[in-house]
Amino acid sequence: MYTDIIRFLEERRLKEALAQLYALTVETECWNLQSETETLQTTYNYMLQYASQGTDDPERNHLYNRIRRRAYELADEADFLNRSQKGNGYFSEKFRKARQYPPHTFYEIELSLESYTEDLGLMQLQYTDAEVLERKQKELFLRHEKTTDELFDKIWLGLHWTEEEQNEANALLNSLLVPVNDLAIMVSAVTLSLFRLFDAAKFKFLTNAYRARKENIISQRALIGILLVTYYQESRIALYPELLAELSLMGESALCREQANTIQILLLLSRETEKIDKKMREEIIPQMIKKTQRLKPDLKITDIEDPEDKNPEWDKDIDEINRKIQELGELQMEGADTYMGTFAQLKNYPFFRQASHWFYPFDKQVPEIAEIFTPDKENTKSFINILLDSPVFCNSDKYSFCLALSSIPSSQRSMLTSEIGEQNEALRENMDKLATEKENNDKANVISRQYIHDLYRFYKLWPFRNEQHDLFKDRLDLWNCNALKPLFHQTEQLKQIADHLFAKDYFSEASELYAALSETLQTDAGIRQKLGFSLQKLKKYPEAVRVYEQADILTPDHAWTLKHLGQCFKHMHEYERALECFYRAENIQPDNLNLLLQIGQCLATLRNYGKALTYFFKVEYLEKAPANAQRAIGWCYFMTGKYEDALKFYEKLLHTAEAQTSDWLNTGHIYMASNNIPKATECYREVQKHCQTHDDFLKLYLADKEALIERGVQEDMIYLVPDLL
């Protein structure tokens, strides 16, 4: 029924929509919804009556849009009520409990939160006994946590705000006495609420939070909420011209556009998280274990003096591990989430069952971890304090670390909470680096990165995550959202996003953006080169050719453009046109060995074997690892009937570590053309060993059928040989 109502409203069949809406509100058993729907129907009937009489009403369009918009709101709320009241799971149970035991008002919650900081300060003056003070503080921390959780749930589980609730919520937001962390949690609750049920008042709350509060921990959470909610609720926001005007106004701020662009890149980087986790699990960690096992267990690295005692493979392993770790380090510098896999197993503590706790900014006064940081145990220069002050980890992971720490014996914990000794210079040096990073902790981009990582963990690891749509399974291409165009459709921003997508091999999306940019930056050859390359990677060769040719006009005789243009022609089997491009590139880079191979391949395909061989021999002479050139030379000799010369090259390849399946196959072809069937079948058996199935072998073998016939092999013989294997 709800789907039909929305369809009728979209099609502007308002009378049918209101009739269905009334039936839906009856199901909710909510008298207020039924009453308001009846009032809406009555108002619309009066409008129809005046319209039927031909009465001129200048306010008609405004009233019609107001009725339609309110119908959307009532339909959304009725559907939300039905699903929440009748559903199963964490959210529905909490919703029903909240209806049974209504929470405090925003005003009452504000008073409670405002008193927290004052009470904490007075308590330290009031109680001189350390144990009593610790007990009283713990009671206060628990009371504060309970109030904060109530605030989160009140918003997350709530329906549309009344005017009174809206005013009280904004008063709470503007309070200078409420702890900033509590307001940050409130902003997160509003964002999550808007995903489930759109409310213009709550959206305005987010825009107010971004505009009015200067603390990055509030403003950046608000901006991320605005961007994501607009992306998912664009159809609802389009009904409110004042909200679109607000977004347009935000787009006039260069700072806001810059921050939005940073958030977009960070959201795109979240796509890399699973790849990073997989790389850690399947490549880096197994290779580190493998490397450790190769070392003698009783041998220290510093004891290895004789070069003969070292396995030369160790250096390769270590270099490979270092390369991959460096890759991860570079990704981390970009803002990628490199710690998701590390902390995923530490999200099973009871603390993380409560939804609000996934959005707590890190605070040492949270009751579950406060014991670790009591004044007599805390040392500002300890390993744990410096680590937790670093912006490297997101809030959720810091809580995971502390919860894990609280479960180990105090004697072991003291090593982490005591000051780092002067004797441990290396550790102090690393910790000093982390300490200096604390200065960056409040920067907008750091706050945004940490918050997006917190969101990612909530949607991927929360025990009840299956009850909600996982945002991070979506493309999150905010630049494609029409309502967000004021924030993203600046040329420089789109170029940054396109370059990021291009660097991460998202060629489909990159090509869309580069295509749009090429219309704006009509004299930029670099944009066309990247667009052409993206299209080439997508195997859209004719389109890539067109773009490369435009780049060639803008920057003539650019070797990179010419080589890639030639490759596209090769894929299109237009070898003569490919040669034209490669020859032009050769004039610029006469010793480019890959280019010489490309020319030789085109010449060989056009059966100009003599000229092709001159190129292949040049590559073999200049190349340090000439295996590919030798294969090409062997094939040219085969196709020109010089079987003995061809065999020399293939036999040479077969006796190296670089031997490939194709080398055995082509050697078999030479013996077959020479009518040496026993030798041919011997080679083909080697090929078959490398194929998973006989069908795979046949596909590989018969791909060269035309070449074998050209060399005089009878067609029936070609089909007989596989049966001899």
C-alpha positions, 0 to 999 in steps of 0.5 A, a space after each residue: 500500500 505504501 508503495 502505491 501511495 508514493 507512486 500516486 504522489 509522484 504521478 500527482 494523483 493526489 485524490 487516490 493517494 489520500 484515499 490510500 493514505 487514510 487506509 494506511 494510517 488506520 493500520 497504524 492505530 495512531 489517532 493523530 495520523 488518521 486525524 491529520 489525513 482526514 484534515 488533508 482530505 477535507 482541505 483538498 476536497 475544498 480545493 477541488 470544489 473551488 477549482 470546479 467553479 472556476 474560482 481564481 485562487 493565486 494561492 492554489 499552487 502553493 497550497 497544492 504543493 503543501 498538501 502533496 508534501 505533507 502527504 509524503 510525510 504522513 505516508 513515510 511516518 505511517 509506514 515507519 510506524 507499521 514496520 517498527 511496531 510490527 517488526 522484529 529485531 533490535 530497532 523494533 524492540 527498542 522502538 516499542 520500549 520507547 513508546 511504552 516508556 517515553 524518554 525525557 524531553 530535549 530540554 530535560 536532557 539539556 539540563 542534565 548534560 549541562 550539569 555534568 561538567 560542573 558536577 565533575 569539577 565540584 566533585 574533585 573539590 568536595 571529596 578528598 578521599 581518593 576511593 570515595 572520589 573514584 566511586 562518585 566519579 564512576 556514578 557520575 560517568 554512568 549517569 552521563 552515559 545513560 543520558 547521552 544514550 537516551 538522547 541518541 535513542 530518542 532521536 534515532 527511534 523518533 518520528 517527525 519532530 514537532 515544532 516544540 521538539 525542533 526548538 528544544 533540539 536547536 537550543 540544545 545544539 546551541 548550548 555552550 555548557 553541553 559537552 562537545 562530544 555529546 553534541 557530536 553524538 547527537 548529530 550522528 543520531 540525527 543522521 541515522 534517523 534521517 536514513 530511516 525517516 526523512 524529516 525536514 526539521 532534522 535536516 535543518 538541524 544538520 545544516 544549523 550544526 554545520 553553520 553554527 558550531 565551529 568545532 570540527 568534531 560537530 561540523 564535520 559530522 554534520 557535513 557528512 550527514 548532510 551529504 549522505 542524507 541528500 544522496 539517499 533522500 534526494 527525492 524528499 529534499 526536492 520537495 523543500 525549496 528551502 532545503 535546496 536553497 540551503 545546499 546552494 548557499 553551502 555551495 557558495 563557500 569555497 571551504 565547504 566545497 573543499 571539505 565536501 570534496 575531501 569527504 567524497 574522496 574518503 568515501 571512495 577510499 572506503 571501497 579499498 578497505 576490503 582489498 586492504 584487509 584481503 591483502 593483509 590476510 592473504 599476502 602480507 601476513 602469510 609471507 611474513 610467516 613464511 619468511 620467519 619459517 625459512 630463518 633458522 630458529 636459533 639464529 639471530 639476524 645479527 649473527 649472520 656474517 658469512 654470505 653463504 649462510 644466507 638464503 638469497 630468497 630471504 632478501 626477495 621476501 623481505 623486499 616484497 613484504 617491505 614493498 607491500 607495507 609501503 603500499 599500505 603506508 601510502 594508502 594510510 597517508 591518503 586516508 584509507 582504512 588500514 586497521 579495519 581487519 586488525 580491530 574487527 575481532 575486538 568489537 564483541 564487547 557488550 559496549 558495542 551492542 548499544 548503537 550509540 557507542 559506535 559514534 562516541 568520540 574517544 573519551 577517557 571518562 566513558 565508564 567502561 574504560 575510565 578505570 584505566 585512566 584514574 589519576 594515580 594510574 595515568 601517565 601522559 608520556 605512557 605508550 597507551 596515552 600517546 597511542 590514543 592521542 594519535 589521529 591514526 586510529 578512529 574512535 571505535 578502534 581506540 575503544 576496542 584497544 582500551 576494552 581489550 586492555 582492561 581485560 588483561 592483568 593489571 601487572 601487564 597493563 602497567 607496562 603500557 601505562 607507565 612512562 616510556 623509559 629513556 633506555 628504550 630510545 627506538 620506542 620513544 622516537 616512534 612515540 614522539 612521532 605519534 605525539 606530534 601528530 596529536 596537533 593534527 587531531 582536530 583538523 577537519 580532514 582528520 575528524 572526517 576520516 575518523 568518523 567515516 571509519 567509525 561509520 564503516 565499522 558500524 555498518 560492517 561489524 555492529 551485531 545488528 547490522 543486518 537490520 539496516 541497509 549497508 551504505 558502504 555497498 553502494 557507489 557513494 558517487 555524491 557528485 552524481 546527485 543533482 541536489 549536491 551539484 552546488 557542492 561538487 560541480 566545480 571543475 577543480 573538484 571534479 578533476 580531483 575526484 576523476 583523478 582519484 577514481 583513475 588512480 584506483 582503476 575505477 575506469 567506468 566512473 572516471 571516464 564519465 567525469 573525464 568526458 564531462 571535463 573534456 567539454 569544459 577543458 577543451 584544450 587540455 590534452 591530458 584530460 583526453 589522454 586519461 579519458 582515452 586510457 579509461 575507455 581503452 581499459 573498458 575495451 571501448 576501442 573506437 571511442 578511445 581512438 576518437 579521444 586519442 586523436 583529439 589529444 594528438 591534435 592538441 599535443 601533436 607527436 606525443 609518444 604516449 598518445 601515439 603508442 596507445 592509439 596504435 594499441 587501440 587500432 591493434 585491438 580493432 585489427 586495423 594493423 596498418 593504421 596501428 603501424 602508422 602510429 607506431 612509426 610516428 612514435 618510433 621517430 620520437 623514441 627509436 630505442 623504446 623496446 616495447 614499441 619495437 616489439 609492437 611494430 614487429 607484431 603488426 608487421 608479422 600479422 601483416 605477414 611482412 616477416 622479413 621486416 618484422 624480424 629486423 625489429 625482433 632481432 634489435 629487441 633481442 640484442 638490446 633487451 636484458 630479458 629477451 624472451 618475448 623477442 625470441 618467441 616472436 623470432 621463432 614464430 616468424 621463422 615457423 611461418 616462413 618455413 625455417 623450422 630448424 631456425 625456429 626450433 633453436 629459439 624455442 628449445 632455448 626458451 624451453 630450457 629456461 625458467 621463463 618457459 611458458 605453455 605457449 612455448 611448448 605449444 609452438 614447438 609442437 606446431 613446428 614438429 607437426 609441420 615437419 611431420 615429426 608426429 612423435 615429437 609433436 605429441 610429446 610437446 602437446 602432452 606438456 601443454 595438456 598438463 598445464 590445462 585444467 581440462 581437455 577442452 581447455 587444451 583443445 581451445 588453445 590448440 585449435 586457435 592456431 588451426 589456420 596457421 598450421 594449415 597455412 604451413 601445409 598440415 592437413 586438416 584431418 591430421 590437426 584433428 587426429 593429433 589430440 586423440 593421440 595424447 
